[in-house]
Amino acid sequence: MPLSFLLVCFALCQMALAVTPAPDGGYAGNNTAEGTSALFSLTSGADNTAIGFQALFHNTSGTYNSGEGFRALFSNTTGVLNTAT
C-alpha cells in the first residue's frame, strides 16, 4: 500500500525540481564540485574539481583546475591546469 501511494504521488506531480548542486557533485563537462558554492560561477569550463567552501568560486571557463579547501582558487576565472589546496 505505501509503495502504491508513493507511485501515485509521483504520477500526479506536475513538476520535478532539480537540485543545485547535483547531489553527487557531478556536473556536465566532467566537472566535480562538493561544498557550499563550489564552482558557483561555472559557465563553460570543463574537467575541473572543486572541493570545499567556495572552491573555484569565480571559475567560468577555466579547464583542468583542481582546488581543494576553503576558497581554493577563489579568484581563478579562465585559468588552465592550476592546482591549489
C-alpha positions in Angstrom: 0.0 0.0 0.0 2.7 2.6 0.9 4.5 2.0 -2.3 1.4 2.4 -4.5 0.6 5.6 -2.7 4.1 6.9 -3.4 3.9 6.0 -7.1 0.6 7.8 -7.3 2.1 10.9 -5.8 4.9 10.9 -8.3 2.5 10.3 -11.2 0.3 13.3 -10.1 3.3 15.6 -9.5 3.2 18.3 -12.2 6.8 19.4 -11.9 10.0 17.8 -10.6 12.6 20.3 -9.4 16.4 19.9 -10.0 18.7 20.1 -7.1 21.6 22.5 -7.3 24.3 21.5 -6.8 23.9 18.0 -8.1 23.6 15.6 -5.0 26.6 13.5 -6.1 28.7 16.5 -7.1 28.8 15.6 -10.8 28.2 18.2 -13.5 28.4 18.5 -17.2 31.8 18.7 -18.8 33.4 16.3 -16.3 33.3 18.9 -13.6 33.0 17.9 -9.9 32.0 20.2 -7.1 31.5 19.3 -3.4 31.0 22.1 -0.9 28.9 25.3 -0.5 29.2 27.4 -3.6 32.0 25.3 -5.1 32.2 26.0 -8.9 29.5 28.6 -8.3 30.2 30.7 -11.5 30.9 27.9 -13.9 29.6 28.5 -17.4 31.6 26.5 -19.9 34.7 25.2 -18.1 35.5 21.5 -18.2 37.4 18.9 -16.2 37.5 21.0 -13.0 37.4 19.6 -9.5 36.4 21.9 -6.6 36.2 20.6 -3.1 35.4 22.9 -0.2 33.6 26.1 0.6 33.7 28.4 -2.5 36.5 26.4 -4.1 36.9 27.7 -7.7 34.1 30.2 -7.0 34.8 32.6 -9.9 35.9 30.0 -12.4 33.8 30.5 -15.6 35.6 28.9 -18.5 38.8 27.6 -16.9 39.7 24.0 -17.5 41.7 21.2 -15.8 41.8 23.1 -12.5 41.8 21.4 -9.1 41.0 23.4 -5.9 40.7 21.7 -2.5 39.9 23.6 0.6 38.4 26.9 1.8 38.2 29.2 -1.2 40.9 27.4 -3.1 41.5 29.1 -6.4 38.7 31.5 -5.4 39.7 34.2 -8.0 40.6 31.9 -10.9 38.3 32.7 -13.8 39.8 31.3 -17.0 43.0 29.7 -15.9 44.1 26.3 -17.1 45.9 23.5 -15.3 46.0 25.1 -11.8 46.2 23.3 -8.5 45.7 24.7 -5.0 45.0 23.4 -1.5 
